[in-house]
C-alpha cells in the first residue's frame, strides 16, 4: 500500500487528481489502479472509491469515475 499525500481544496479535486494519477499508472503492472481510494488526512478510515473498475470485455477494467453515468470505458481511454 502506498499512501501519497496531496494538497487540494476538497474531495472533488482530490478524486479528480487521483483519477488522473491512477490512469497514468495503468500501464504499471504492480499497481492495482482499480483499488485506488481517497481519504481525508484526519479520517483515513473513510475511503472514497476513485474509479468504477467494472470488468469489461477482454478482461479490461472501466477507468471512469466511480458512480459515473452512461457506459463504461477502459482505463486506458479518456
Ligand atoms: Zn464504468
PDB file of the backbone (N, CA, C, O) and the ligand in Angstrom, with CONECT records:
HET     ZN  A 101       1
ATOM      1  N   UNK A   1       0.854  -1.185   0.000  1.00  0.00           N
ATOM      2  CA  UNK A   1       0.000   0.000   0.000  1.00  0.00           C
ATOM      3  C   UNK A   1       0.894   1.241   0.000  1.00  0.00           C
ATOM      4  O   UNK A   1       1.798   1.370   0.825  1.00  0.00           O
ATOM      5  N   UNK A   2       0.627   2.142  -0.932  1.00  0.00           N
ATOM      6  CA  UNK A   2       1.366   3.406  -0.978  1.00  0.00           C
ATOM      7  C   UNK A   2       0.399   4.533  -0.634  1.00  0.00           C
ATOM      8  O   UNK A   2      -0.625   4.699  -1.297  1.00  0.00           O
ATOM      9  N   UNK A   3       0.715   5.296   0.385  1.00  0.00           N
ATOM     10  CA  UNK A   3      -0.092   6.469   0.730  1.00  0.00           C
ATOM     11  C   UNK A   3       0.619   7.690   0.163  1.00  0.00           C
ATOM     12  O   UNK A   3       1.807   7.893   0.416  1.00  0.00           O
ATOM     13  N   UNK A   4      -0.094   8.493  -0.594  1.00  0.00           N
ATOM     14  CA  UNK A   4       0.511   9.602  -1.330  1.00  0.00           C
ATOM     15  C   UNK A   4      -0.211  10.900  -0.969  1.00  0.00           C
ATOM     16  O   UNK A   4      -1.225  11.223  -1.587  1.00  0.00           O
ATOM     17  N   UNK A   5       0.279  11.639   0.000  1.00  0.00           N
ATOM     18  CA  UNK A   5      -0.403  12.878   0.410  1.00  0.00           C
ATOM     19  C   UNK A   5      -0.413  13.914  -0.715  1.00  0.00           C
ATOM     20  O   UNK A   5       0.565  14.054  -1.450  1.00  0.00           O
ATOM     21  N   UNK A   6      -1.526  14.635  -0.839  1.00  0.00           N
ATOM     22  CA  UNK A   6      -1.639  15.720  -1.820  1.00  0.00           C
ATOM     23  C   UNK A   6      -2.287  16.922  -1.147  1.00  0.00           C
ATOM     24  O   UNK A   6      -2.986  16.783  -0.144  1.00  0.00           O
ATOM     25  N   UNK A   7      -2.047  18.096  -1.706  1.00  0.00           N
ATOM     26  CA  UNK A   7      -2.653  19.323  -1.179  1.00  0.00           C
ATOM     27  C   UNK A   7      -3.698  19.802  -2.166  1.00  0.00           C
ATOM     28  O   UNK A   7      -3.356  20.350  -3.214  1.00  0.00           O
ATOM     29  N   UNK A   8      -4.974  19.602  -1.843  1.00  0.00           N
ATOM     30  CA  UNK A   8      -6.083  20.005  -2.712  1.00  0.00           C
ATOM     31  C   UNK A   8      -7.155  20.672  -1.862  1.00  0.00           C
ATOM     32  O   UNK A   8      -7.128  20.605  -0.633  1.00  0.00           O
ATOM     33  N   UNK A   9      -8.108  21.323  -2.548  1.00  0.00           N
ATOM     34  CA  UNK A   9      -9.108  22.119  -1.829  1.00  0.00           C
ATOM     35  C   UNK A   9     -10.205  21.272  -1.203  1.00  0.00           C
ATOM     36  O   UNK A   9     -10.685  21.576  -0.111  1.00  0.00           O
ATOM     37  N   UNK A  10     -10.605  20.199  -1.902  1.00  0.00           N
ATOM     38  CA  UNK A  10     -11.751  19.428  -1.396  1.00  0.00           C
ATOM     39  C   UNK A  10     -11.745  18.021  -1.991  1.00  0.00           C
ATOM     40  O   UNK A  10     -10.850  17.645  -2.749  1.00  0.00           O
ATOM     41  N   UNK A  11     -12.770  17.262  -1.624  1.00  0.00           N
ATOM     42  CA  UNK A  11     -12.853  15.866  -2.063  1.00  0.00           C
ATOM     43  C   UNK A  11     -12.964  15.755  -3.579  1.00  0.00           C
ATOM     44  O   UNK A  11     -12.348  14.877  -4.183  1.00  0.00           O
ATOM     45  N   UNK A  12     -13.741  16.635  -4.195  1.00  0.00           N
ATOM     46  CA  UNK A  12     -13.911  16.588  -5.648  1.00  0.00           C
ATOM     47  C   UNK A  12     -12.565  16.742  -6.354  1.00  0.00           C
ATOM     48  O   UNK A  12     -12.257  16.010  -7.295  1.00  0.00           O
ATOM     49  N   UNK A  13     -11.775  17.697  -5.892  1.00  0.00           N
ATOM     50  CA  UNK A  13     -10.466  17.918  -6.500  1.00  0.00           C
ATOM     51  C   UNK A  13      -9.540  16.731  -6.234  1.00  0.00           C
ATOM     52  O   UNK A  13      -8.759  16.338  -7.100  1.00  0.00           O
ATOM     53  N   UNK A  14      -9.633  16.168  -5.038  1.00  0.00           N
ATOM     54  CA  UNK A  14      -8.803  15.001  -4.701  1.00  0.00           C
ATOM     55  C   UNK A  14      -9.152  13.810  -5.591  1.00  0.00           C
ATOM     56  O   UNK A  14      -8.260  13.106  -6.063  1.00  0.00           O
ATOM     57  N   UNK A  15     -10.443  13.585  -5.819  1.00  0.00           N
ATOM     58  CA  UNK A  15     -10.869  12.464  -6.667  1.00  0.00           C
ATOM     59  C   UNK A  15     -10.411  12.672  -8.099  1.00  0.00           C
ATOM     60  O   UNK A  15      -9.979  11.728  -8.762  1.00  0.00           O
ATOM     61  N   UNK A  16     -10.507  13.914  -8.582  1.00  0.00           N
ATOM     62  CA  UNK A  16     -10.088  14.223  -9.945  1.00  0.00           C
ATOM     63  C   UNK A  16      -8.586  13.985 -10.116  1.00  0.00           C
ATOM     64  O   UNK A  16      -8.155  13.370 -11.091  1.00  0.00           O
ATOM     65  N   UNK A  17      -7.801  14.473  -9.165  1.00  0.00           N
ATOM     66  CA  UNK A  17      -6.351  14.269  -9.231  1.00  0.00           C
ATOM     67  C   UNK A  17      -6.011  12.783  -9.134  1.00  0.00           C
ATOM     68  O   UNK A  17      -5.148  12.291  -9.861  1.00  0.00           O
ATOM     69  N   UNK A  18      -6.683  12.081  -8.243  1.00  0.00           N
ATOM     70  CA  UNK A  18      -6.422  10.648  -8.072  1.00  0.00           C
ATOM     71  C   UNK A  18      -6.752   9.875  -9.343  1.00  0.00           C
ATOM     72  O   UNK A  18      -6.038   8.939  -9.704  1.00  0.00           O
ATOM     73  N   UNK A  19      -7.833  10.262 -10.024  1.00  0.00           N
ATOM     74  CA  UNK A  19      -8.179   9.605 -11.298  1.00  0.00           C
ATOM     75  C   UNK A  19      -7.078   9.808 -12.327  1.00  0.00           C
ATOM     76  O   UNK A  19      -6.671   8.868 -13.010  1.00  0.00           O
ATOM     77  N   UNK A  20      -6.599  11.043 -12.430  1.00  0.00           N
ATOM     78  CA  UNK A  20      -5.535  11.311 -13.412  1.00  0.00           C
ATOM     79  C   UNK A  20      -4.275  10.510 -13.081  1.00  0.00           C
ATOM     80  O   UNK A  20      -3.644   9.933 -13.968  1.00  0.00           O
ATOM     81  N   UNK A  21      -3.918  10.482 -11.804  1.00  0.00           N
ATOM     82  CA  UNK A  21      -2.728   9.731 -11.402  1.00  0.00           C
ATOM     83  C   UNK A  21      -2.921   8.231 -11.643  1.00  0.00           C
ATOM     84  O   UNK A  21      -2.024   7.558 -12.152  1.00  0.00           O
ATOM     85  N   UNK A  22      -4.091   7.717 -11.277  1.00  0.00           N
ATOM     86  CA  UNK A  22      -4.340   6.283 -11.447  1.00  0.00           C
ATOM     87  C   UNK A  22      -4.269   5.891 -12.920  1.00  0.00           C
ATOM     88  O   UNK A  22      -3.666   4.878 -13.274  1.00  0.00           O
ATOM     89  N   UNK A  23      -4.900   6.715 -13.787  1.00  0.00           N
ATOM     90  CA  UNK A  23      -4.870   6.400 -15.224  1.00  0.00           C
ATOM     91  C   UNK A  23      -3.443   6.431 -15.754  1.00  0.00           C
ATOM     92  O   UNK A  23      -3.076   5.616 -16.600  1.00  0.00           O
ATOM     93  N   UNK A  24      -2.634   7.371 -15.258  1.00  0.00           N
ATOM     94  CA  UNK A  24      -1.260   7.466 -15.744  1.00  0.00           C
ATOM     95  C   UNK A  24      -0.435   6.258 -15.301  1.00  0.00           C
ATOM     96  O   UNK A  24       0.573   5.923 -15.923  1.00  0.00           O
ATOM     97  N   UNK A  25      -0.869   5.612 -14.225  1.00  0.00           N
ATOM     98  CA  UNK A  25      -0.136   4.448 -13.709  1.00  0.00           C
ATOM     99  C   UNK A  25      -0.687   3.128 -14.233  1.00  0.00           C
ATOM    100  O   UNK A  25      -0.154   2.063 -13.922  1.00  0.00           O
ATOM    101  N   UNK A  26      -1.750   3.194 -15.024  1.00  0.00           N
ATOM    102  CA  UNK A  26      -2.391   1.966 -15.507  1.00  0.00           C
ATOM    103  C   UNK A  26      -1.426   0.996 -16.194  1.00  0.00           C
ATOM    104  O   UNK A  26      -1.574  -0.215 -16.029  1.00  0.00           O
ATOM    105  N   UNK A  27      -0.444   1.484 -16.960  1.00  0.00           N
ATOM    106  CA  UNK A  27       0.470   0.529 -17.614  1.00  0.00           C
ATOM    107  C   UNK A  27       1.456  -0.142 -16.652  1.00  0.00           C
ATOM    108  O   UNK A  27       2.177  -1.053 -17.059  1.00  0.00           O
ATOM    109  N   UNK A  28       1.501   0.280 -15.410  1.00  0.00           N
ATOM    110  CA  UNK A  28       2.446  -0.298 -14.454  1.00  0.00           C
ATOM    111  C   UNK A  28       1.819  -1.531 -13.801  1.00  0.00           C
ATOM    112  O   UNK A  28       0.884  -1.395 -13.012  1.00  0.00           O
ATOM    113  N   UNK A  29       2.317  -2.733 -14.116  1.00  0.00           N
ATOM    114  CA  UNK A  29       1.621  -3.945 -13.685  1.00  0.00           C
ATOM    115  C   UNK A  29       1.552  -4.137 -12.172  1.00  0.00           C
ATOM    116  O   UNK A  29       0.661  -4.833 -11.685  1.00  0.00           O
ATOM    117  N   UNK A  30       2.461  -3.544 -11.430  1.00  0.00           N
ATOM    118  CA  UNK A  30       2.446  -3.716  -9.968  1.00  0.00           C
ATOM    119  C   UNK A  30       1.330  -2.911  -9.302  1.00  0.00           C
ATOM    120  O   UNK A  30       1.010  -3.140  -8.135  1.00  0.00           O
ATOM    121  N   UNK A  31       0.739  -1.973 -10.038  1.00  0.00           N
ATOM    122  CA  UNK A  31      -0.253  -1.069  -9.457  1.00  0.00           C
ATOM    123  C   UNK A  31      -1.664  -1.554  -9.788  1.00  0.00           C
ATOM    124  O   UNK A  31      -1.989  -1.778 -10.954  1.00  0.00           O
ATOM    125  N   UNK A  32      -2.501  -1.717  -8.760  1.00  0.00           N
ATOM    126  CA  UNK A  32      -3.911  -2.058  -8.939  1.00  0.00           C
ATOM    127  C   UNK A  32      -4.701  -0.758  -8.966  1.00  0.00           C
ATOM    128  O   UNK A  32      -5.223  -0.319  -7.941  1.00  0.00           O
ATOM    129  N   UNK A  33      -4.786  -0.138 -10.156  1.00  0.00           N
ATOM    130  CA  UNK A  33      -5.408   1.185 -10.242  1.00  0.00           C
ATOM    131  C   UNK A  33      -6.878   1.158  -9.822  1.00  0.00           C
ATOM    132  O   UNK A  33      -7.394   2.142  -9.292  1.00  0.00           O
ATOM    133  N   UNK A  34      -7.547   0.037 -10.060  1.00  0.00           N
ATOM    134  CA  UNK A  34      -8.955  -0.063  -9.683  1.00  0.00           C
ATOM    135  C   UNK A  34      -9.179  -0.003  -8.190  1.00  0.00           C
ATOM    136  O   UNK A  34     -10.287   0.289  -7.742  1.00  0.00           O
ATOM    137  N   UNK A  35      -8.165  -0.271  -7.425  1.00  0.00           N
ATOM    138  CA  UNK A  35      -8.279  -0.227  -5.971  1.00  0.00           C
ATOM    139  C   UNK A  35      -7.946   1.119  -5.376  1.00  0.00           C
ATOM    140  O   UNK A  35      -7.859   1.256  -4.156  1.00  0.00           O
ATOM    141  N   UNK A  36      -7.755   2.128  -6.234  1.00  0.00           N
ATOM    142  CA  UNK A  36      -7.388   3.458  -5.747  1.00  0.00           C
ATOM    143  C   UNK A  36      -8.531   4.067  -4.931  1.00  0.00           C
ATOM    144  O   UNK A  36      -9.680   4.072  -5.374  1.00  0.00           O
ATOM    145  N   UNK A  37      -8.216   4.574  -3.754  1.00  0.00           N
ATOM    146  CA  UNK A  37      -9.193   5.276  -2.920  1.00  0.00           C
ATOM    147  C   UNK A  37      -8.580   6.583  -2.428  1.00  0.00           C
ATOM    148  O   UNK A  37      -7.361   6.758  -2.427  1.00  0.00           O
ATOM    149  N   UNK A  38      -9.457   7.495  -2.011  1.00  0.00           N
ATOM    150  CA  UNK A  38      -9.049   8.790  -1.468  1.00  0.00           C
ATOM    151  C   UNK A  38      -9.642   8.921  -0.066  1.00  0.00           C
ATOM    152  O   UNK A  38     -10.785   8.527   0.165  1.00  0.00           O
ATOM    153  N   UNK A  39      -8.875   9.466   0.858  1.00  0.00           N
ATOM    154  CA  UNK A  39      -9.400   9.741   2.194  1.00  0.00           C
ATOM    155  C   UNK A  39      -8.805  11.047   2.704  1.00  0.00           C
ATOM    156  O   UNK A  39      -7.728  11.464   2.279  1.00  0.00           O
ATOM    157  N   UNK A  40      -9.523  11.682   3.620  1.00  0.00           N
ATOM    158  CA  UNK A  40      -9.000  12.882   4.280  1.00  0.00           C
ATOM    159  C   UNK A  40      -7.911  12.465   5.259  1.00  0.00           C
ATOM    160  O   UNK A  40      -7.951  11.368   5.817  1.00  0.00           O
ATOM    161  N   UNK A  41      -6.941  13.344   5.462  1.00  0.00           N
ATOM    162  CA  UNK A  41      -5.815  13.010   6.344  1.00  0.00           C
ATOM    163  C   UNK A  41      -6.282  12.653   7.757  1.00  0.00           C
ATOM    164  O   UNK A  41      -5.708  11.776   8.402  1.00  0.00           O
ATOM    165  N   UNK A  42      -7.325  13.337   8.232  1.00  0.00           N
ATOM    166  CA  UNK A  42      -7.792  13.097   9.598  1.00  0.00           C
ATOM    167  C   UNK A  42      -8.947  12.100   9.668  1.00  0.00           C
ATOM    168  O   UNK A  42      -9.575  11.947  10.715  1.00  0.00           O
ATOM    169  N   UNK A  43      -9.228  11.418   8.546  1.00  0.00           N
ATOM    170  CA  UNK A  43     -10.279  10.383   8.535  1.00  0.00           C
ATOM    171  C   UNK A  43      -9.892   9.312   7.532  1.00  0.00           C
ATOM    172  O   UNK A  43     -10.617   9.060   6.570  1.00  0.00           O
ATOM    173  N   UNK A  44      -8.758   8.690   7.756  1.00  0.00           N
ATOM    174  CA  UNK A  44      -8.235   7.762   6.750  1.00  0.00           C
ATOM    175  C   UNK A  44      -9.005   6.453   6.706  1.00  0.00           C
ATOM    176  O   UNK A  44      -8.802   5.651   5.794  1.00  0.00           O
ATOM    177  N   UNK A  45      -9.881   6.220   7.671  1.00  0.00           N
ATOM    178  CA  UNK A  45     -10.716   5.019   7.645  1.00  0.00           C
ATOM    179  C   UNK A  45     -11.924   5.209   6.721  1.00  0.00           C
ATOM    180  O   UNK A  45     -12.607   4.239   6.392  1.00  0.00           O
ATOM    181  N   UNK A  46     -12.192   6.453   6.300  1.00  0.00           N
ATOM    182  CA  UNK A  46     -13.296   6.731   5.366  1.00  0.00           C
ATOM    183  C   UNK A  46     -12.709   6.870   3.975  1.00  0.00           C
ATOM    184  O   UNK A  46     -12.083   7.879   3.652  1.00  0.00           O
ATOM    185  N   UNK A  47     -12.914   5.856   3.159  1.00  0.00           N
ATOM    186  CA  UNK A  47     -12.289   5.836   1.832  1.00  0.00           C
ATOM    187  C   UNK A  47     -13.327   6.046   0.742  1.00  0.00           C
ATOM    188  O   UNK A  47     -14.435   5.514   0.808  1.00  0.00           O
ATOM    189  N   UNK A  48     -12.956   6.825  -0.255  1.00  0.00           N
ATOM    190  CA  UNK A  48     -13.829   7.110  -1.391  1.00  0.00           C
ATOM    191  C   UNK A  48     -13.228   6.459  -2.625  1.00  0.00           C
ATOM    192  O   UNK A  48     -12.088   6.741  -2.994  1.00  0.00           O
ATOM    193  N   UNK A  49     -14.004   5.585  -3.261  1.00  0.00           N
ATOM    194  CA  UNK A  49     -13.504   4.928  -4.472  1.00  0.00           C
ATOM    195  C   UNK A  49     -13.295   5.947  -5.580  1.00  0.00           C
ATOM    196  O   UNK A  49     -14.088   6.878  -5.721  1.00  0.00           O
ATOM    197  N   UNK A  50     -12.260   5.787  -6.352  1.00  0.00           N
ATOM    198  CA  UNK A  50     -11.884   6.740  -7.389  1.00  0.00           C
ATOM    199  C   UNK A  50     -12.414   6.305  -8.756  1.00  0.00           C
ATOM    200  O   UNK A  50     -12.907   7.128  -9.527  1.00  0.00           O
ATOM    201  N   UNK A  51     -12.310   5.030  -9.044  1.00  0.00           N
ATOM    202  CA  UNK A  51     -12.687   4.516 -10.368  1.00  0.00           C
ATOM    203  C   UNK A  51     -13.853   3.534 -10.264  1.00  0.00           C
ATOM    204  O   UNK A  51     -14.065   2.894  -9.235  1.00  0.00           O
ATOM    205  N   UNK A  52     -14.602   3.438 -11.365  1.00  0.00           N
ATOM    206  CA  UNK A  52     -15.711   2.491 -11.467  1.00  0.00           C
ATOM    207  C   UNK A  52     -15.199   1.051 -11.357  1.00  0.00           C
ATOM    208  O   UNK A  52     -15.694   0.272 -10.542  1.00  0.00           O
ATOM    209  N   UNK A  53     -14.208   0.705 -12.178  1.00  0.00           N
ATOM    210  CA  UNK A  53     -13.498  -0.574 -12.127  1.00  0.00           C
ATOM    211  C   UNK A  53     -14.348  -1.781 -12.504  1.00  0.00           C
ATOM    212  O   UNK A  53     -13.968  -2.908 -12.188  1.00  0.00           O
ATOM    213  N   UNK A  54     -15.497  -1.582 -13.176  1.00  0.00           N
ATOM    214  CA  UNK A  54     -16.265  -2.742 -13.633  1.00  0.00           C
ATOM    215  C   UNK A  54     -15.453  -3.527 -14.671  1.00  0.00           C
ATOM    216  O   UNK A  54     -14.675  -2.956 -15.435  1.00  0.00           O
ATOM    217  N   UNK A  55     -15.655  -4.840 -14.677  1.00  0.00           N
ATOM    218  CA  UNK A  55     -14.980  -5.682 -15.658  1.00  0.00           C
ATOM    219  C   UNK A  55     -15.664  -5.501 -17.009  1.00  0.00           C
ATOM    220  O   UNK A  55     -16.890  -5.543 -17.104  1.00  0.00           O
ATOM    221  N   UNK A  56     -14.852  -5.299 -18.060  1.00  0.00           N
ATOM    222  CA  UNK A  56     -15.356  -5.067 -19.400  1.00  0.00           C
ATOM    223  C   UNK A  56     -14.905  -6.203 -20.307  1.00  0.00           C
ATOM    224  O   UNK A  56     -14.147  -7.071 -19.873  1.00  0.00           O
ATOM    225  N   UNK A  57     -15.361  -6.214 -21.567  1.00  0.00           N
ATOM    226  CA  UNK A  57     -14.894  -7.253 -22.494  1.00  0.00           C
ATOM    227  C   UNK A  57     -13.370  -7.295 -22.551  1.00  0.00           C
ATOM    228  O   UNK A  57     -12.692  -6.292 -22.328  1.00  0.00           O
ATOM    229  N   UNK A  58     -12.859  -8.467 -22.852  1.00  0.00           N
ATOM    230  CA  UNK A  58     -11.412  -8.691 -22.941  1.00  0.00           C
ATOM    231  C   UNK A  58     -10.724  -8.435 -21.596  1.00  0.00           C
ATOM    232  O   UNK A  58      -9.544  -8.091 -21.544  1.00  0.00           O
ATOM    233  N   UNK A  59     -11.483  -8.609 -20.515  1.00  0.00           N
ATOM    234  CA  UNK A  59     -10.953  -8.519 -19.144  1.00  0.00           C
ATOM    235  C   UNK A  59     -10.338  -7.168 -18.815  1.00  0.00           C
ATOM    236  O   UNK A  59      -9.510  -7.060 -17.909  1.00  0.00           O
ATOM    237  N   UNK A  60     -10.742  -6.137 -19.551  1.00  0.00           N
ATOM    238  CA  UNK A  60     -10.289  -4.791 -19.203  1.00  0.00           C
ATOM    239  C   UNK A  60     -11.191  -4.250 -18.112  1.00  0.00           C
ATOM    240  O   UNK A  60     -12.281  -4.775 -17.881  1.00  0.00           O
ATOM    241  N   UNK A  61     -10.735  -3.191 -17.435  1.00  0.00           N
ATOM    242  CA  UNK A  61     -11.484  -2.579 -16.351  1.00  0.00           C
ATOM    243  C   UNK A  61     -11.890  -1.169 -16.737  1.00  0.00           C
ATOM    244  O   UNK A  61     -11.164  -0.480 -17.454  1.00  0.00           O
ATOM    245  N   UNK A  62     -13.064  -0.736 -16.257  1.00  0.00           N
ATOM    246  CA  UNK A  62     -13.536   0.616 -16.542  1.00  0.00           C
ATOM    247  C   UNK A  62     -12.704   1.638 -15.767  1.00  0.00           C
ATOM    248  O   UNK A  62     -12.460   1.478 -14.572  1.00  0.00           O
ATOM    249  N   UNK A  63     -12.275   2.687 -16.464  1.00  0.00           N
ATOM    250  CA  UNK A  63     -11.453   3.719 -15.845  1.00  0.00           C
ATOM    251  C   UNK A  63     -12.186   5.021 -15.592  1.00  0.00           C
ATOM    252  O   UNK A  63     -11.571   6.024 -15.230  1.00  0.00           O
ATOM    253  N   UNK A  64     -13.526   5.011 -15.783  1.00  0.00           N
ATOM    254  CA  UNK A  64     -14.279   6.236 -15.494  1.00  0.00           C
ATOM    255  C   UNK A  64     -14.470   6.375 -13.995  1.00  0.00           C
ATOM    256  O   UNK A  64     -14.192   5.442 -13.241  1.00  0.00           O
ATOM    257  N   UNK A  65     -14.948   7.548 -13.554  1.00  0.00           N
ATOM    258  CA  UNK A  65     -15.096   7.786 -12.118  1.00  0.00           C
ATOM    259  C   UNK A  65     -16.131   6.821 -11.510  1.00  0.00           C
ATOM    260  O   UNK A  65     -17.031   6.336 -12.196  1.00  0.00           O
ATOM    261  N   UNK A  66     -15.974   6.566 -10.229  1.00  0.00           N
ATOM    262  CA  UNK A  66     -16.945   5.744  -9.516  1.00  0.00           C
ATOM    263  C   UNK A  66     -18.324   6.379  -9.613  1.00  0.00           C
ATOM    264  O   UNK A  66     -18.446   7.602  -9.540  1.00  0.00           O
ATOM    265  N   UNK A  67     -19.367   5.566  -9.776  1.00  0.00           N
ATOM    266  CA  UNK A  67     -20.761   6.019  -9.858  1.00  0.00           C
ATOM    267  C   UNK A  67     -21.022   6.913 -11.069  1.00  0.00           C
ATOM    268  O   UNK A  67     -21.889   7.785 -11.021  1.00  0.00           O
ATOM    269  N   UNK A  68     -20.273   6.697 -12.159  1.00  0.00           N
ATOM    270  CA  UNK A  68     -20.498   7.517 -13.351  1.00  0.00           C
ATOM    271  C   UNK A  68     -21.814   7.172 -14.035  1.00  0.00           C
ATOM    272  O   UNK A  68     -22.364   6.088 -13.841  1.00  0.00           O
ATOM    273  N   UNK A  69     -22.314   8.119 -14.847  1.00  0.00           N
ATOM    274  CA  UNK A  69     -23.470   7.877 -15.708  1.00  0.00           C
ATOM    275  C   UNK A  69     -22.969   7.308 -17.031  1.00  0.00           C
ATOM    276  O   UNK A  69     -21.789   7.417 -17.363  1.00  0.00           O
ATOM    277  N   UNK A  70     -23.887   6.698 -17.781  1.00  0.00           N
ATOM    278  CA  UNK A  70     -23.544   6.212 -19.111  1.00  0.00           C
ATOM    279  C   UNK A  70     -22.694   4.955 -19.062  1.00  0.00           C
ATOM    280  O   UNK A  70     -22.548   4.315 -18.021  1.00  0.00           O
ATOM    281  N   UNK A  71     -22.135   4.617 -20.228  1.00  0.00           N
ATOM    282  CA  UNK A  71     -21.416   3.363 -20.354  1.00  0.00           C
ATOM    283  C   UNK A  71     -20.004   3.427 -19.823  1.00  0.00           C
ATOM    284  O   UNK A  71     -19.442   4.496 -19.584  1.00  0.00           O
ATOM    285  N   UNK A  72     -19.455   2.246 -19.647  1.00  0.00           N
ATOM    286  CA  UNK A  72     -18.092   2.135 -19.144  1.00  0.00           C
ATOM    287  C   UNK A  72     -17.072   2.291 -20.282  1.00  0.00           C
ATOM    288  O   UNK A  72     -17.365   2.008 -21.443  1.00  0.00           O
ATOM    289  N   UNK A  73     -15.875   2.746 -19.917  1.00  0.00           N
ATOM    290  CA  UNK A  73     -14.770   2.857 -20.868  1.00  0.00           C
ATOM    291  C   UNK A  73     -13.528   2.252 -20.218  1.00  0.00           C
ATOM    292  O   UNK A  73     -13.355   2.343 -19.003  1.00  0.00           O
ATOM    293  N   UNK A  74     -12.665   1.636 -21.024  1.00  0.00           N
ATOM    294  CA  UNK A  74     -11.450   1.067 -20.456  1.00  0.00           C
ATOM    295  C   UNK A  74     -10.582   2.135 -19.796  1.00  0.00           C
ATOM    296  O   UNK A  74     -10.650   3.313 -20.145  1.00  0.00           O
ATOM    297  N   UNK A  75      -9.776   1.706 -18.849  1.00  0.00           N
ATOM    298  CA  UNK A  75      -8.952   2.627 -18.077  1.00  0.00           C
ATOM    299  C   UNK A  75      -7.949   3.389 -18.956  1.00  0.00           C
ATOM    300  O   UNK A  75      -7.523   4.488 -18.599  1.00  0.00           O
ATOM    301  N   UNK A  76      -7.579   2.820 -20.081  1.00  0.00           N
ATOM    302  CA  UNK A  76      -6.568   3.460 -20.915  1.00  0.00           C
ATOM    303  C   UNK A  76      -7.171   4.332 -22.007  1.00  0.00           C
ATOM    304  O   UNK A  76      -6.470   4.749 -22.929  1.00  0.00           O
ATOM    305  N   UNK A  77      -8.501   4.616 -21.907  1.00  0.00           N
ATOM    306  CA  UNK A  77      -9.127   5.559 -22.828  1.00  0.00           C
ATOM    307  C   UNK A  77      -9.751   6.679 -22.011  1.00  0.00           C
ATOM    308  O   UNK A  77     -10.220   6.421 -20.903  1.00  0.00           O
ATOM    309  N   UNK A  78      -9.780   7.916 -22.511  1.00  0.00           N
ATOM    310  CA  UNK A  78     -10.274   9.054 -21.728  1.00  0.00           C
ATOM    311  C   UNK A  78     -11.755   8.960 -21.409  1.00  0.00           C
ATOM    312  O   UNK A  78     -12.303   9.849 -20.756  1.00  0.00           O
TER     313      UNK A  78
HETATM  314 ZN    ZN A 101     -17.729   2.151 -15.539  1.00  0.00          ZN
END
